[in-house]
Amino acid sequence: MMRTLLAALGAALLIASPCAAQDTTGADAGMAMDQAMAGRMVEDLHMVMTPRYPASPADSARADAIVTQVRRTLARYRDVRAAVADGYTAFLPRVRQPVYHYTSYANAARARRTFDIARPTSLLYRPDGSGGFTLIGVMYTAQRGASLEELDRRIPLSIARWHQHVNWCLPPAGERRRWLETRDGAPVFGPKSPIATREACDAVGGRFVPQLFGWMVHVQAFESDDPAVIWSHAGHD
């Protein structure tokens, strides 16, 4: 389902607002990103995806219209300086990543109430090898309690699969060294841990987070004309 952990993990951590800081601190994000660069997440334990609805011509037309509008209204962000000028900030810019998320926290807050194609939560950039960035797509988010019907109204579930990050066990606050703990060859904490219940997390002295922020979906509208790439949440390898 997911060809790299970074795409999913970065999305999950990016949309944290100050009021969510008790769940994931900046230090936690940095250590989790280090884990992300090392391999895959235990997807079935730590990711929930929306079901695939039956396809329909109306949904295909609506998805095509979304892609067209994304390309028309957000093309100015091909220049990352325009994104920064409009309030988008890089997530962990000093950590080497295959794709960098530039996030607007104002847009993230707005997305909890309404869907606006012209105001994505994040812009997705791939390094171009010469110190610059190439815009490949955008990420939209929705509140964590959004129903399938609400998500389908935003972007059709027959075309895209929204995803959400769940059941994380984190080290106690301030104990960054514990990110390095392993048991039977697997990390004790974070996205690659086999721990996915509060009881198991309590047993290792961790902090259990049942749901990391809200729903999210990627639209790689600038990377390809292939719908399989455009609507893949794992299009960041």
N, C-alpha and C positions, 0 to 999 in steps of 0.2 A: 504493500500500500504506500509506503513512504520510502523513497530512495535515499534521503538524507535526513538525519535528525535535526540539522540546523534549521531547515525551513520551518519545521513545526515548533521547535523550542524557541527560536527567535520570535516567532509570532506570538507565542504564549507570553513571553516575558515583556515584549514590547509595549503592550497596551496597559501595563500596570499604571494606575493613577496614584497620587500621594495617599489616597484613602485606602489603597490596597497594600501599602508598604508592610503591614504586619504579616502578610503572607510570604512575600519574596523580597528580600532586601537587595540593594545593589551588589553587595558582596556575594549573596547567594546567586544572583544572576551571573556574575563573573565566573564563579566556580562551576555552575551548571553549563555555561558556554564552553568551558574547558572540556567538560565531559562530552559536550555535543560534538566537538571537533574530533573526538576519539572514536566515535562509532554510532551505532543505531540505538534507538529507544525500544523499550519493550512495548510495542505499539498497542497490542490488544489490552494490556493492563493500564496504559497511561494515555490512551487516545480514544475518544468517541467521535464517530462520524455519522452524519445524517444518512438515512436510507436513500437509495436511488429510486426516485419516483418514476412511473411509466413515462416514456418519451411522448411528446406531442408536437405537432407543427407549430402550435402557438408558443410553446416554451422555446423552441429553437429560434423562432423569430424574435422573441423577447431577449434571449441571450445574445443574438447577433446585434440587436439594437444597443444592448449594454456595452458590448465591445466597441461598437462604432462611437458611442458617446465617450467612453473612456479615452479612446485615441484622439477624439476631437477636443475634448475639454482639458485633458491633462498632458498633452504633447509638450507644453512649455516646460515641463519638469524633466525633459531630456537633459536640460542643463541643471545639474544638482544645485548650483548656486541659486536658481530660482526657487527651488524647494526650501532651501535654508532661509531665504528672504521671506518666504510665506509661513515660517514657523515650524517646519519639519526639522527634527534633530536626529542625528545618527545614534543608533543603538550600539554600544560598545565599539566605538570607532577604532580603538587601538588593538582590538582582537581581529586577527586575520580571519576573514569569512568569505565563502564563495558568493554570498549575496548579502548585501547590507540593507537593513531596514531603516528608512528615515520616517519618523513617526510624528504626527501631529496629535498631541494630547487633547487639544480642543476638539479636533474631529472625532477622537475616540469617545469623548464625553457626549458629543452630539449624536454619535452612532447608537448610543444606548436608547435614544428616543426616536430617531428617524433615519431613513436611508437616503443618502445624497451621493449620487455617482460622482459628482464633482468634488467631493470631500472625503477621499479615502482616509482610513486611519494611518496607513503606511504606504510609502512608495518603495519599490524594490529595485535595487541597483546592483549590477554585476560589475566588479572591477574590470577595467579594459586592458590591464597589463602595462599601461603607461602612466599610472597614477591618477587616472580619471575614472569615471563611472558611466555605465550604460544603463538607462532605464529599461527594465524588462517587464514591469507590471506594477500592480497595486494590491493592497490588502484591505478588505472591508471587515468590519466587526459588528457584532450585535450583542445585546445584553445577555448575561449568562442564563437568564430565565426565559429567553425567547422561545416561542413554540415553533414546531415545524412549519405550521401555516404561516407564521410571520417570516421565517427564513425563506420560505418558498415565494412569498410575495416580493422579497427583496431580490433574490436571484433564484431561478427555478431549480428545484432539487432533482429534476430529471437531467439537468445539465451539469451542475456543480455539487460537490459534497462539502458542506460546511464541516468544520472539525473543532474539537474542544479538547483541552488537556486536563486530565483528571487523575486523582488518586496518587498524589506525590507525597513522598516522605522526605522531609528536609531536616538537616541537622538543627540542633538548638540554636537560637539566635546568638550570634557572636562567636560560634565555634566553627570557624571556616575549615580548620584542619580536618574535621570529621567528614568533609566531602571526600576525602581520600580513602576512607575506610572501605574494605571489601570483605565479603564473606562467601566462601566457596567459589571464589573467582569472579564474583559479581559485585558491582558497587552496592553499598548499603543504602545510599541516598541518591535521589535524583531520577532522571528520566530513563536510566538503564537499570534501575533497581528492580528486582522481582517483588519488592514490597509494595502492596497496593491496597492494604486495609489499615484502618486506624489501630486495630489491635496489634498487628505486626509492627507498625511504626512505633507505637508506644513501647513495645518490647525492646526496641533498640534505642530508646530515649530520644526519638525524633519528634518533629512537628508534622502532623498529618494535614495536608491541604486537599480536600476532596475535589475541588474544582478551581483551576487556575484561570481566573478572569472569564471572558465571554467567548462566544462563538466567533469564528473567523473563516474567511474564504479568500483565496488568491485568484487574481485574474491577470495572467501573463499576456496582456493584450499587445505589448510592444516586442515580445520575444518571438512570436510565431503567428502564422495564420492557421495553424492546425488546432482545431478545437480541443483535441486530446492534450495538447500542451497548454493552451490558454486556460483551461479549466482544471488543470491538475494542481493540487495543493503541494505536490512533490516535484515541482518543476524547477528546483533550484540546484541541481547537481552541477 
